[in-house]
Amino acid sequence: MSMYFAASRRLPAFKAAPLLAGVALLANTGGLAHAAGASEPITEIRIAQAETVPATPPAVEAPAASGSVDVSKLMAEGPLPDIVIGDVNAPVTIVEYASMTCGHCANFHVNSYPQIKKDFIDTGKAKLIIREFPFDPRALAGAMLARCTGDDAKRTAMIDVLLGQQEEWVRAENASAALLKFAKLAGMSQEDFTSCLNDKGLQQKVVETQERGQNEFGVNATPTFFVNGDKYAGALGPDEMAAVIKSHL
């Protein structure tokens, strides 16, 4: 089994109340101490290279799916509108459930996503939908800020920044100040920032998105991907995800 399948964030018994209480504190830029359950640091894994490298590396096989779901139910309207990255008519649909504080989600988006985007999303072969699955108040706040940025492109860009620079705000002593900096870079004022994180309706919809993923589709770890309905858990490497996508073309 690939090492990537061991690299996923497991979900304990989900309770919405601590998330909602914690994100209210983040709206106050006085800061919030490091949230319990926030992601562990991304750990680099070094593998010794063989002395002789084959001229042509063996092809990577698509990992086996851990299950599948009804695509029509997966793509049914949820609490929040899906934002599609890529051609809406692409033959392969990737739905990713991610937490903004999940180190393995950051690993995928930093190390695998750029190549997948270049080879499959930008070429019209696949599209990506990222759905919120927060584990803690900081993840909930990050997901909400991404939704408050103004349009689909800005939301996607905010997710890229939050995952790409995850350590800067997840481990910050003052999470509010760190997130406010990113919000201002996206064109938000401090008033916009506070209003966003105090939006109870948006909070509830993000939580409902997580509950739907868990209760209807069996998501219990992040990242979890559904590729044309087939389920894969863990931060798949670029070759593994490419093999999965090709198997659906």
N, C-alpha and C positions, 0 to 999 in steps of 0.2 A: 504493500500500500504506500502511496506517496506520502512524503513527510508533510505535505501541505494539508493533508486531511487531519493531521493531529493539531494543526495550528489554527484553532478557531476558539472564539470566546464563548464559553458556555453560559446559558441563562439560568440563574437560580429561580426559585418560585417568584413569579413576577407580581409586584405590587406597585400600583400607580401612585399611591399617596406620597411615598418618599420622593419620587421624581417631581411631582407637582410642588411639594413643599420646598425642595432644594432649588428649583429653578427660580422661585420667587426671590430667594436670597441673591441670586446672581443678577437680578435686575437692578439691585443696589450696588453701585460700583465700589462700595466699601470692600467687596471681595468675599469669597467663600473659600474656606479651607479645603484642601484636596478631598474630593468626594470619595467616600468609601465605594469600592468597586470600580474605580476608574481604571483604565487599561494599564497593563503592565508595560514597561519600556519595550520597544522593539529590540529584539536580540538578533544580532547578526550571527549566522551559522556558517562556519567555514568548513569546507570539505576538502580534504587533501586531494590533489590532482594526481592521476596516474602518471607514471613516467612517460608512457607512450600514449599519445592522444590519437584516436582514430581519425583518419582523414575525413571521413563522413560520419558524424554522430548518428547513432541509431534513432529512428523515428520514435517520437513519444506517442504512446497510445492514450486514447481518451480514458480517463478513470471511469470506473463504473458509477452510475448514478445510485444514490442511496434511497431512491423512491421517485415518485412522480405525482403530479397533481393535475386536476382538470384545468386545461389552459383557459377555457371560457370563464371559470370561476376566478382563476388567478388574475385575469385581465378585467374582471368586472369592476365597476366604479367603486372606489374605496372612500374612506373619510377625507383624504386629500387627493387632488388631481395628480395623476402621474405626469412626470416631466420626461419626455423621451429625448435621449441623446442619440442622434443619428437619424436615418431615414425611417419614418413611421411605417413604411411599407417593406422594410427589410425582412427577409425570410426567417431570420433567427432573432428571437426575442430573449434578451437576458434580463431577468429581474433580480436585482441584488438587494438583500436586506442587510443594512449596515448600521453600525453605531459609530458616531463621530469620535468616541474615545477608545475604540477598539484598535489595538496595535496591529492586529492581523488584517483589518480592513485597510489601514494605512499602508501596510506592506503590499497588499494587492494593488492599491491605486498608485503607489510610487514605482513598484517594480514590474508589474504586469500590465496594468491598464494602458500605458502609453503605446505599447506595441500592439495590443488588441485593438485600440482605437485606430491606429494607422492601418493595420492590415484588414480589419473587418468592419469597423463602424464607419470610418471615412470612405470606404469603398462601397457602402450600401449593402453589405452582406449581413450585418447584424445591427441591432439597436440595443441600447442599455437604458434601463429604468432603475433608479436608486430609490428605495423606500426606507423610511426611517424605522430604526429599531434600537432606541436608546436604552443603555444599561444604567445610566446614572444621571443626576441633574445636569452635569456639564454636557453630556451627550445630548440631552433634551434641549438645552440652551443653544448648542451649536446647530441642531436640526432646525430649531425655530428661527434662528438668525438667517440661515440659508433660505428659508421660506419668505423672510421679510425683506430680502434685498431688492425686490422690485419686478423682476421678470425671470423667465426660464433660464436665459443665458447667465444672468448674474447668480442665480441659485446654484447652477452647475459650477460656476467659477468659485463660489464660496465653499462648496464642498471640496473642490480640489485644493483650496488653500488650507482649510481646516484639517484635512487628512495629510496633506503634504507637509504642513508645519505643526503637526499634532503635538509634539513634545513641548513646543513653546507655550501652549495654553493649557494643555491637560495637566502638566506638572507645575504650572505656575502657582505661587502662593496666593496671588490675587487673580483668580480666574476672570472676574468681571472686567478688570482693566485690560487683560490680555485679549479677551473677546471684543471689548469695545474698540481696541486698536484695529482689529480686522473689520469690524462693522464700519468704522470711519473710512477705511480704505475702499469699501464698497459704496461709499457715498451716503452713509447713514449718519445722522447727528446723534448726540447723546440722548436727546429726547426720543428719537426714533428707536434707539437701542432699548431704552427703558420701557417704552410703549410695547415694543415687540415681545419682550420677555414677560411682560405683565398681561399679555393677551391670553386670557383663560380659554377662549374658544379654540385658539390655535394649539395651546398646550393639550387640550383634550383630544383634538384630532390627531396629533402626533402619537399620543398614547394609544388611541384607538387603532392607528395604523399598526403599531407594534402588536397589540392584542389580536388583531385580525391575522397577522402573519403567524403568530404563535398558535392560535386556536384553530384556524382554518387550514393552514398549510404546514403545520408542524415545525416551524422555525424555532430552534432553541440554541442557536449559536450564530455568531457573526464572524466573517461574512457567510451568508448562505445565498447561493445562486440557484435560480430556476432557469434552465435553458430550454426553451420550448416545452416547459412543464417538467423537465427532468431535474431532480434536486441534487445539488452538489454543495457540501459544507466544507469551508476552509478556504484559505487564501491560495487559490490555484496559481501555479506559475504560468508565465506566458505561453509556454509550449503546451502545457496541459489544457489551458483554456482554449487555445487555438485548436487542439485536437477535438475538444468537446464541440466547439462551434462547427468544425468541418464535418463532424459526424451527423450534424443536423442540416447540412446543405444538400 
